[in-house]
């Protein structure tokens, strides 16, 4: 039998000190809860230590909670400057609203070991927030209402009253779920049973709400963030339907909103830059080039779920944290200030791709803001210099264009539009063909897709209409030239193949979306039209088909595909 001991530790002046050692987990957790209630330290942790047969020891944290400490027994709101717009009560439950809740009530949530979803779906948690002293609840409502009213033009008092009204409805919904006492025996240890019980009780329409309420009830008792995350990840199995997985994703996203959890998942990193790149790797489901050894096992479970696309909300929360850190003033490499620019270049390269800046316009602006910190100029001159410097750092022409499209949609883009349009003009003038933007070694289809995606991005961008149209038309001319020179249509229309195969390949290409409407697409359509004008086209199309019914179906399917490819009936 393995030998276990349980160490209760307290955090004081950034050092973990052993308070008591127990042989009983129950006694250790009881002592930890006493220390939490006393609130005389900065944190409480319980570790389980196991002596192996070979005499070595393994250690695992089974409880951890950060506290305000004796110097600051009361929490306050964080004075945020931005908040998402809620158009309806249901928007309050959404991810953007929960992110806003995390930001304004971060100190409260970290101290209490709670998440926004728990407050929204557990009456006890919401009531405790409403009754907290000092009154963080009305302060948070007032802050958010003020920001939203300023942006919308609504009277701030009316907006505040509206938010209070919505909060009362949310509390009523959570309290109603508390009355379903027979559901309390179900929890995340048997998630399928919980799903089924809630569907049996409330039907498909209320299932998700009841499930969220039952999870909130379980988590209101379990205040350790990593323990909550462990429960959620164990429940996230591949057999779950999309709705059931989305519930877990929402709770996982909330837990990942905790700075304490992020620190635990990252382990010890040499600098902020390496920590942010590790977060990006995690949310994209990629293995790190230089992984940190001292991280919880559940990190790899998270990585696999991110790689499978199972946690879109969780990925968005991590991306938001990366953005917030980038637009802050904390050095990317505090230990080696002379390497600060190199760290920024590394981070920029990690976030740049032929599809644009990961995180879109908001991330592009955060990077540009960070870049501008190195210059003494402020205001519009500083932003212009930052955008120009960013363009110099991005080497790939396609990535330059994508960055310009992203930044054009931001406040920075509004005040630097002359720099943005001048750079797009220059890049388009320098390109002689599509290989002026993309790697000539890529497959032909990949090249066309990349150029078409760039055209779509330009058409939907904030770039001035005349420049936007001119560059899109230029790219279309380049694509038409490439299609003809490359012989791509000739390879599709291989004369070795039957007419049916050739026609189907051409029609499918035209309807695939690889090319936008334009000259390049018309080249492929003209080849199809040449086939259609052939004498006895239908007979040749169905050649080798001896069953009249099959031949008729073949012709009917072909005409449906023709319509999808843009040919009039």
C-alpha positions as CSV (number, residue, x, y, z in Angstrom):
1,X,0.0,0.0,0.0
2,X,1.4,3.5,-0.9
3,X,2.0,5.9,2.0
4,X,0.3,9.3,1.7
5,X,0.8,12.5,3.6
6,X,-1.1,15.7,3.2
7,X,0.6,19.1,3.6
8,X,-1.4,22.2,4.3
9,X,0.5,25.3,3.1
10,X,-0.1,29.0,3.3
11,X,1.3,31.7,1.0
12,X,2.9,34.8,2.6
13,X,5.2,37.3,0.9
14,X,5.3,35.1,-2.2
15,X,6.5,32.0,-0.3
16,X,4.6,28.8,0.4
17,X,5.1,27.7,4.1
18,X,4.0,24.4,5.6
19,X,1.2,25.0,8.2
20,X,0.3,21.4,9.1
21,X,1.0,17.9,8.0
22,X,-1.8,15.2,8.1
23,X,-2.2,11.6,7.2
24,X,-5.9,12.1,6.6
25,X,-7.1,14.0,3.5
26,X,-10.3,14.9,5.3
27,X,-8.5,16.6,8.1
28,X,-6.2,18.4,5.8
29,X,-9.1,19.8,3.8
30,X,-10.8,20.8,7.0
31,X,-7.8,22.7,8.1
32,X,-7.5,24.4,4.7
33,X,-11.1,25.6,4.9
34,X,-10.4,27.0,8.3
35,X,-7.5,29.0,7.0
36,X,-9.6,30.2,4.0
37,X,-12.3,31.5,6.3
38,X,-9.7,33.2,8.6
39,X,-8.3,35.0,5.5
40,X,-5.0,35.8,7.2
41,X,-2.7,34.8,4.3
42,X,-2.5,35.3,0.6
43,X,-3.4,31.7,-0.3
44,X,-4.0,28.1,1.0
45,X,-2.8,24.9,-0.7
46,X,-3.1,21.2,0.1
47,X,-0.6,18.8,-1.5
48,X,-0.8,15.0,-1.5
49,X,2.6,13.4,-1.2
50,X,3.0,9.7,-2.0
51,X,6.0,7.6,-1.2
52,X,6.7,5.1,-4.0
53,X,8.2,1.6,-3.6
54,X,11.6,2.8,-4.7
55,X,11.7,5.4,-2.0
56,X,11.0,8.4,-4.2
57,X,8.1,10.8,-3.7
58,X,5.4,12.2,-6.0
59,X,3.4,15.3,-5.2
60,X,0.0,16.6,-6.4
61,X,-2.0,19.7,-5.5
62,X,-5.5,18.7,-4.5
63,X,-6.7,22.0,-3.2
64,X,-5.7,25.6,-3.8
65,X,-7.4,29.0,-3.2
66,X,-5.9,32.4,-3.4
67,X,-7.1,35.0,-0.8
68,X,-7.1,38.8,-0.4
69,X,-5.0,38.4,2.8
70,X,-5.2,40.5,6.0
71,X,-4.0,43.6,4.3
72,X,-7.0,43.8,2.0
73,X,-9.9,41.8,3.5
74,X,-12.4,43.3,1.1
75,X,-12.4,43.1,-2.6
76,X,-13.3,45.9,-5.0
77,X,-14.3,46.0,-8.7
78,X,-11.7,46.5,-11.4
79,X,-12.3,49.9,-13.1
80,X,-12.7,48.6,-16.7
81,X,-12.9,51.0,-19.6
82,X,-14.7,48.7,-22.1
83,X,-17.7,46.4,-21.9
84,X,-19.6,44.4,-24.5
85,X,-23.0,45.6,-25.6
86,X,-26.0,43.4,-24.4
87,X,-29.0,43.9,-26.6
88,X,-31.2,41.4,-24.7
89,X,-31.3,39.4,-21.5
90,X,-30.1,36.3,-23.3
91,X,-26.9,38.2,-24.3
92,X,-26.0,38.3,-20.6
93,X,-25.4,34.6,-20.6
94,X,-23.1,34.9,-23.7
95,X,-19.3,34.5,-23.7
96,X,-18.6,38.2,-24.3
97,X,-20.7,39.2,-21.3
98,X,-19.1,36.6,-19.1
99,X,-15.7,37.9,-20.2
100,X,-16.8,41.4,-19.1
101,X,-18.0,40.0,-15.8
102,X,-14.6,38.3,-15.3
103,X,-12.8,41.6,-15.9
104,X,-14.8,43.8,-13.7
105,X,-15.2,41.3,-10.9
106,X,-11.9,39.5,-11.2
107,X,-10.8,40.1,-7.6
108,X,-14.1,38.8,-6.3
109,X,-14.2,35.7,-8.5
110,X,-10.6,34.8,-7.7
111,X,-11.1,35.2,-3.9
112,X,-14.4,33.3,-3.9
113,X,-13.3,30.5,-6.3
114,X,-16.3,31.3,-8.5
115,X,-16.9,31.8,-12.2
116,X,-19.5,34.0,-14.1
117,X,-21.5,30.9,-15.2
118,X,-21.8,29.8,-11.6
119,X,-23.2,33.2,-10.6
120,X,-25.6,33.2,-13.5
121,X,-26.9,29.7,-12.8
122,X,-26.7,29.3,-9.0
123,X,-29.0,31.4,-6.9
124,X,-26.8,31.0,-3.8
125,X,-23.8,32.3,-5.7
126,X,-25.7,35.2,-7.2
127,X,-27.3,36.1,-3.8
128,X,-23.9,36.1,-2.1
129,X,-22.5,38.5,-4.8
130,X,-25.5,40.8,-4.4
131,X,-25.1,40.9,-0.6
132,X,-21.3,41.2,-0.6
133,X,-19.7,43.9,1.6
134,X,-18.3,46.1,0.2
135,X,-21.1,46.3,-2.4
136,X,-19.2,45.1,-5.5
137,X,-22.5,44.1,-7.3
138,X,-24.0,47.6,-7.6
139,X,-20.6,49.0,-8.4
140,X,-20.1,46.5,-11.3
141,X,-23.6,47.2,-12.6
142,X,-23.0,50.9,-12.5
143,X,-19.6,50.6,-14.3
144,X,-21.0,48.4,-17.1
145,X,-24.2,50.5,-17.5
146,X,-22.1,53.7,-17.8
147,X,-19.9,52.3,-20.5
148,X,-22.7,50.8,-22.5
149,X,-24.9,54.0,-22.2
150,X,-22.0,56.2,-23.3
151,X,-21.6,54.1,-26.4
152,X,-25.3,53.7,-27.3
153,X,-26.5,57.2,-26.3
154,X,-29.0,55.7,-23.8
155,X,-29.5,57.4,-20.4
156,X,-27.1,55.7,-17.9
157,X,-29.8,55.5,-15.2
158,X,-32.2,53.8,-17.6
159,X,-29.5,51.3,-18.6
160,X,-28.6,50.6,-15.0
161,X,-32.3,49.9,-14.2
162,X,-32.5,47.6,-17.2
163,X,-29.4,45.6,-16.1
164,X,-30.9,45.3,-12.5
165,X,-34.1,44.0,-14.0
166,X,-32.3,41.4,-16.0
167,X,-30.3,40.3,-13.0
168,X,-33.5,39.8,-11.1
169,X,-34.9,37.6,-13.9
170,X,-31.6,35.6,-13.9
171,X,-31.9,35.1,-10.2
172,X,-35.5,33.9,-10.5
173,X,-34.5,31.4,-13.2
174,X,-31.7,30.0,-11.1
175,X,-34.0,29.8,-8.0
176,X,-36.6,27.8,-10.0
177,X,-33.9,25.3,-11.0
178,X,-33.0,24.9,-7.3
179,X,-36.5,23.5,-6.7
180,X,-35.8,20.5,-8.9
181,X,-34.4,18.6,-5.9
182,X,-34.4,15.2,-7.5
183,X,-31.8,16.4,-10.0
184,X,-29.3,17.2,-7.3
185,X,-28.1,13.6,-7.2
186,X,-26.7,14.0,-10.7
187,X,-23.4,15.7,-11.5
188,X,-20.4,15.7,-13.8
189,X,-19.2,12.3,-12.6
190,X,-21.9,10.8,-14.8
191,X,-22.5,13.6,-17.4
192,X,-24.6,11.5,-19.8
193,X,-27.0,10.6,-16.9
194,X,-27.2,14.3,-15.9
195,X,-28.0,15.3,-19.5
196,X,-30.7,12.6,-19.7
197,X,-32.3,13.5,-16.3
198,X,-32.4,17.2,-17.2
199,X,-34.0,16.4,-20.6
200,X,-36.6,14.1,-19.0
201,X,-37.5,16.9,-16.5
202,X,-37.5,20.0,-18.8
203,X,-37.6,18.6,-22.3
204,X,-35.1,19.6,-25.0
205,X,-35.9,23.3,-24.6
206,X,-34.9,23.5,-20.9
207,X,-32.3,20.7,-20.8
208,X,-29.2,22.9,-21.3
209,X,-30.3,25.5,-18.7
210,X,-31.0,22.8,-16.1
211,X,-27.7,21.1,-16.8
212,X,-25.8,24.4,-16.4
213,X,-27.7,25.0,-13.1
214,X,-26.7,21.5,-11.8
215,X,-23.1,22.0,-12.7
216,X,-23.2,25.4,-11.0
217,X,-24.6,23.8,-7.9
218,X,-21.7,21.2,-7.9
219,X,-19.1,23.9,-8.4
220,X,-20.4,26.2,-5.8
221,X,-19.3,23.6,-3.3
222,X,-16.1,22.8,-5.1
223,X,-14.2,26.2,-5.0
224,X,-10.8,25.0,-6.5
225,X,-10.5,26.1,-10.1
226,X,-8.2,23.2,-11.2
227,X,-10.6,20.7,-9.6
228,X,-13.5,22.2,-11.6
229,X,-11.4,22.0,-14.8
230,X,-10.6,18.4,-14.0
231,X,-14.3,17.5,-13.6
232,X,-15.1,19.2,-16.9
233,X,-12.4,17.6,-18.9
234,X,-13.2,14.1,-17.7
235,X,-16.8,14.7,-18.8
236,X,-15.8,16.0,-22.3
237,X,-16.0,12.7,-24.2
238,X,-16.1,12.3,-28.1
239,X,-19.5,10.7,-28.0
240,X,-21.3,13.9,-26.7
241,X,-23.6,15.8,-29.0
242,X,-22.7,19.3,-30.0
243,X,-25.0,21.0,-27.5
244,X,-23.8,18.9,-24.5
245,X,-20.2,19.7,-25.5
246,X,-21.0,23.4,-25.8
247,X,-22.2,23.4,-22.1
248,X,-18.8,22.0,-21.0
249,X,-17.0,24.4,-23.3
250,X,-18.7,27.4,-21.7
251,X,-17.7,26.3,-18.2
252,X,-14.2,25.5,-19.3
253,X,-14.0,29.0,-20.9
254,X,-15.0,30.5,-17.6
255,X,-12.4,28.6,-15.6
256,X,-9.7,29.6,-18.1
257,X,-10.7,33.2,-17.3
258,X,-8.9,32.8,-14.0
259,X,-5.3,34.2,-13.9
260,X,-4.5,31.7,-11.2
261,X,-5.5,28.8,-13.5
262,X,-3.5,30.2,-16.4
263,X,-0.4,30.4,-14.2
264,X,-0.9,26.8,-13.1
265,X,-1.4,25.6,-16.7
266,X,1.7,27.5,-18.0
267,X,4.1,26.6,-15.2
268,X,7.3,28.6,-14.8
269,X,8.1,30.5,-18.0
270,X,11.3,32.5,-18.6
271,X,9.4,35.6,-19.8
272,X,6.0,36.9,-20.9
273,X,6.7,36.3,-24.5
274,X,7.3,32.6,-24.0
275,X,4.2,32.4,-21.8
276,X,2.0,34.0,-24.5
277,X,3.4,31.8,-27.3
278,X,2.6,28.8,-25.0
279,X,-1.0,30.0,-24.6
280,X,-1.3,30.4,-28.4
281,X,0.1,26.9,-29.0
282,X,-2.4,25.5,-26.4
283,X,-5.5,27.2,-27.9
284,X,-4.5,25.9,-31.4
285,X,-3.9,22.4,-30.1
286,X,-0.2,22.4,-31.1
287,X,2.7,20.9,-29.2
288,X,5.2,23.4,-27.9
289,X,8.7,23.5,-29.3
290,X,10.1,23.8,-25.8
291,X,7.5,22.4,-23.4
292,X,7.6,23.2,-19.7
293,X,7.8,20.1,-17.6
294,X,6.1,21.4,-14.4
295,X,2.5,21.6,-15.7
296,X,-0.6,19.6,-14.7
297,X,-1.5,16.5,-16.7
298,X,-4.8,18.0,-17.8
299,X,-2.9,20.4,-20.1
300,X,-2.5,17.7,-22.6
301,X,-6.2,16.8,-22.4
302,X,-7.0,20.4,-23.0
303,X,-4.6,20.5,-26.0
304,X,-6.3,17.5,-27.6
305,X,-9.7,19.1,-27.2
306,X,-8.5,22.4,-28.7
307,X,-6.9,20.5,-31.6
308,X,-10.2,18.7,-32.3
309,X,-12.1,22.1,-32.3
310,X,-14.2,21.0,-29.3
311,X,-13.6,24.2,-27.2
312,X,-14.2,27.3,-29.4
313,X,-15.2,29.4,-26.3
314,X,-12.2,28.2,-24.4
315,X,-10.0,29.2,-27.3
316,X,-11.6,32.7,-27.4
317,X,-10.9,33.2,-23.7
318,X,-7.2,32.3,-24.1
319,X,-7.0,34.5,-27.2
320,X,-8.5,37.4,-25.3
321,X,-6.0,37.0,-22.5
322,X,-3.1,37.0,-25.1
323,X,-4.5,40.3,-26.5
324,X,-4.9,41.9,-23.1
325,X,-1.3,41.1,-22.2
326,X,0.0,42.3,-25.5
327,X,-1.7,45.7,-25.3
328,X,-0.4,46.1,-21.7
329,X,2.9,47.6,-20.7
330,X,4.5,44.6,-19.0
331,X,7.8,43.8,-20.7
332,X,7.9,40.8,-23.0
333,X,11.4,40.0,-21.7
334,X,11.9,41.6,-18.3
335,X,15.1,39.8,-17.6
336,X,16.8,40.9,-20.8
337,X,15.5,44.3,-21.8
338,X,17.8,44.4,-24.8
339,X,15.9,41.4,-26.2
340,X,12.5,43.2,-26.0
341,X,12.3,43.9,-29.7
342,X,13.4,40.4,-30.6
343,X,10.7,39.0,-28.3
344,X,8.1,41.2,-30.0
345,X,9.2,40.0,-33.5
346,X,8.9,36.4,-32.3
347,X,5.4,37.0,-31.0
348,X,4.4,38.9,-34.2
349,X,5.6,36.0,-36.4
350,X,3.7,33.5,-34.3
351,X,0.4,35.5,-34.7
352,X,0.9,36.3,-38.4
353,X,-0.3,34.0,-41.2
354,X,-1.5,34.2,-44.9
355,X,-5.1,34.4,-43.4
356,X,-4.2,37.5,-41.4
357,X,-3.4,38.2,-37.8
358,X,-4.7,35.5,-35.4
359,X,-7.4,37.3,-33.5
360,X,-8.3,39.6,-36.3
361,X,-8.5,43.4,-36.1
362,X,-8.4,43.6,-32.3
363,X,-5.2,41.6,-32.1
364,X,-3.7,43.6,-34.9
365,X,-4.4,46.8,-33.0
366,X,-3.0,45.3,-29.8
367,X,0.2,44.4,-31.6
368,X,0.4,47.9,-33.1
369,X,-0.1,49.5,-29.7
370,X,2.6,47.4,-28.2
371,X,4.9,48.3,-31.2
372,X,4.2,52.0,-30.6
373,X,5.5,51.9,-27.0
374,X,9.1,52.1,-28.3
375,X,8.5,55.6,-29.8
376,X,8.2,58.9,-28.0
377,X,5.4,60.2,-30.3
378,X,1.9,59.9,-29.2
379,X,-1.5,60.4,-31.0
380,X,-1.8,60.0,-34.7
381,X,2.0,60.5,-35.5
382,X,2.9,57.7,-33.1
383,X,0.2,55.4,-34.6
384,X,1.5,56.1,-38.2
385,X,5.0,55.3,-37.1
386,X,3.9,52.1,-35.4
387,X,1.9,50.9,-38.5
388,X,4.9,51.6,-40.8
389,X,7.2,49.8,-38.4
390,X,4.9,46.8,-38.3
391,X,4.9,46.6,-42.1
392,X,8.7,46.6,-42.0
393,X,8.7,43.7,-39.5
394,X,6.3,41.6,-41.6
395,X,8.3,40.1,-44.5
396,X,5.7,38.2,-46.5
397,X,3.7,40.4,-48.9
398,X,0.4,38.4,-48.4
399,X,0.8,38.8,-44.6
400,X,1.5,42.5,-45.1
401,X,-1.8,42.9,-47.0
402,X,-3.7,40.9,-44.4
403,X,-2.3,43.0,-41.6
404,X,-3.4,46.2,-43.4
405,X,-6.9,44.8,-44.0
406,X,-7.1,43.9,-40.2
407,X,-5.8,47.3,-39.0
408,X,-8.0,49.2,-41.3
409,X,-11.0,48.1,-39.2
410,X,-9.7,49.6,-36.0
411,X,-9.4,53.1,-34.5
412,X,-5.7,53.0,-35.4
413,X,-6.7,52.3,-39.0
414,X,-9.1,55.3,-39.0
415,X,-6.3,57.7,-38.1
416,X,-3.6,56.0,-40.2
417,X,-5.7,55.3,-43.3
418,X,-3.2,57.3,-45.5
419,X,-0.4,55.0,-44.4
420,X,-2.6,51.9,-45.0
421,X,-3.8,52.9,-48.5
422,X,-0.3,54.0,-49.5
423,X,1.1,50.6,-48.4
424,X,-1.6,48.7,-50.3
425,X,-1.0,50.8,-53.4
426,X,2.8,50.1,-53.2
427,X,2.4,46.4,-52.6
428,X,-0.1,46.0,-55.5
429,X,2.2,48.0,-57.8
430,X,5.2,45.8,-57.0
431,X,3.4,42.5,-57.8
432,X,3.7,41.4,-61.4
433,X,1.6,38.3,-61.0
434,X,0.1,36.2,-58.2
435,X,3.5,35.1,-57.2
436,X,4.1,38.6,-56.0
437,X,1.9,37.6,-53.1
438,X,2.2,33.9,-52.7
439,X,4.9,31.2,-52.8
440,X,5.3,29.9,-56.4
441,X,6.0,26.4,-55.0
442,X,2.5,25.9,-53.7
443,X,0.0,23.7,-55.6
444,X,-2.1,25.5,-58.2
445,X,-5.4,25.0,-56.3
446,X,-3.9,26.3,-53.1
447,X,-2.6,29.4,-54.9
448,X,-6.0,30.2,-56.4
449,X,-7.7,29.7,-53.0
450,X,-5.3,32.0,-51.3
451,X,-5.8,34.8,-53.9
452,X,-9.6,34.3,-53.8
453,X,-9.6,34.5,-50.0
454,X,-7.6,37.7,-50.2
455,X,-10.1,39.1,-52.6
456,X,-13.0,38.3,-50.2
457,X,-11.1,39.9,-47.4
458,X,-10.6,43.1,-49.4
459,X,-14.3,43.2,-50.5
460,X,-15.4,43.0,-46.9
461,X,-12.8,45.4,-45.5
462,X,-12.8,49.0,-44.4
463,X,-10.4,49.9,-47.2
464,X,-11.7,52.9,-49.3
465,X,-14.0,51.5,-52.1
466,X,-12.0,52.8,-55.1
467,X,-8.8,51.2,-53.9
468,X,-10.6,48.0,-52.8
469,X,-12.2,47.6,-56.2
470,X,-8.9,48.3,-58.1
471,X,-6.9,45.8,-56.1
472,X,-9.6,43.1,-56.4
473,X,-9.8,43.6,-60.2
474,X,-6.0,43.5,-60.4
475,X,-6.0,40.1,-58.5
476,X,-8.7,38.8,-60.9
477,X,-6.5,39.8,-63.9
478,X,-3.6,38.0,-62.3
479,X,-5.7,34.9,-61.6
480,X,-7.0,34.8,-65.2
481,X,-3.4,35.0,-66.5
482,X,-2.3,32.3,-64.1
483,X,-5.1,29.9,-65.0
484,X,-4.3,30.2,-68.7
485,X,-0.5,30.0,-68.3
486,X,-0.6,27.2,-65.7
487,X,-2.8,25.0,-67.9
488,X,-5.0,24.2,-64.9
489,X,-8.2,24.1,-67.0
490,X,-6.5,21.9,-69.6
491,X,-5.6,19.4,-66.9
492,X,-9.2,19.3,-65.7
493,X,-10.4,18.9,-69.2
494,X,-8.1,15.9,-69.9
495,X,-9.1,14.5,-73.4
496,X,-8.1,11.0,-72.2
497,X,-11.1,11.0,-69.9
498,X,-14.7,10.5,-71.0
499,X,-16.8,13.6,-71.8
500,X,-18.9,12.9,-68.7
501,X,-15.9,12.9,-66.4
502,X,-14.4,16.0,-68.1
503,X,-17.7,18.0,-67.9
504,X,-18.3,17.0,-64.2
505,X,-14.7,18.0,-63.2
506,X,-15.1,21.4,-64.9
507,X,-18.6,22.1,-63.4
508,X,-17.5,21.1,-59.9
509,X,-14.5,23.4,-60.1
510,X,-16.8,26.3,-61.2
511,X,-19.1,25.8,-58.3
512,X,-16.4,25.0,-55.7
513,X,-15.8,28.6,-54.7
514,X,-12.1,28.3,-55.5
515,X,-12.5,31.4,-57.7
516,X,-14.7,34.4,-57.2
517,X,-16.9,35.8,-60.0
518,X,-14.6,37.3,-62.6
519,X,-12.4,36.8,-65.6
520,X,-10.6,33.7,-64.2
521,X,-13.9,31.9,-63.5
522,X,-15.2,32.8,-67.0
523,X,-12.3,31.0,-68.6
524,X,-13.5,27.7,-67.0
525,X,-17.1,28.5,-67.9
526,X,-16.2,29.1,-71.5
527,X,-14.6,25.6,-71.7
528,X,-17.9,24.1,-70.4
529,X,-19.9,26.1,-72.9
530,X,-17.7,24.7,-75.7
531,X,-18.7,21.2,-74.6
532,X,-22.3,22.1,-74.4
533,X,-22.3,23.4,-78.0
534,X,-21.0,20.0,-79.3
535,X,-23.4,18.1,-81.6
536,X,-25.1,15.2,-79.7
537,X,-23.8,16.5,-76.4
538,X,-26.4,14.6,-74.3
539,X,-25.7,11.3,-76.1
540,X,-21.9,11.7,-75.6
541,X,-22.5,12.7,-71.9
542,X,-24.4,9.5,-71.2
543,X,-22.2,7.3,-73.4
544,X,-21.8,3.8,-71.9
545,X,-24.9,4.2,-69.8
546,X,-27.3,1.4,-71.0
547,X,-30.2,2.0,-68.6
548,X,-32.4,4.9,-69.9
549,X,-33.5,5.7,-66.3
550,X,-29.9,6.0,-65.2
551,X,-29.1,8.2,-68.3
552,X,-32.0,10.5,-67.5
553,X,-30.9,10.8,-63.9
554,X,-27.3,11.5,-65.0
555,X,-28.5,14.4,-67.3
556,X,-30.8,15.8,-64.6
557,X,-27.9,15.8,-62.0
558,X,-25.6,17.4,-64.5
559,X,-28.1,20.3,-65.2
560,X,-28.4,20.8,-61.4
561,X,-24.6,21.1,-61.2
562,X,-24.6,23.5,-64.1
563,X,-27.0,25.8,-62.3
564,X,-24.8,25.7,-59.2
565,X,-21.9,26.6,-61.4
566,X,-23.6,29.8,-62.5
567,X,-25.2,28.7,-65.8
568,X,-28.7,29.9,-66.4
569,X,-31.4,27.3,-66.8
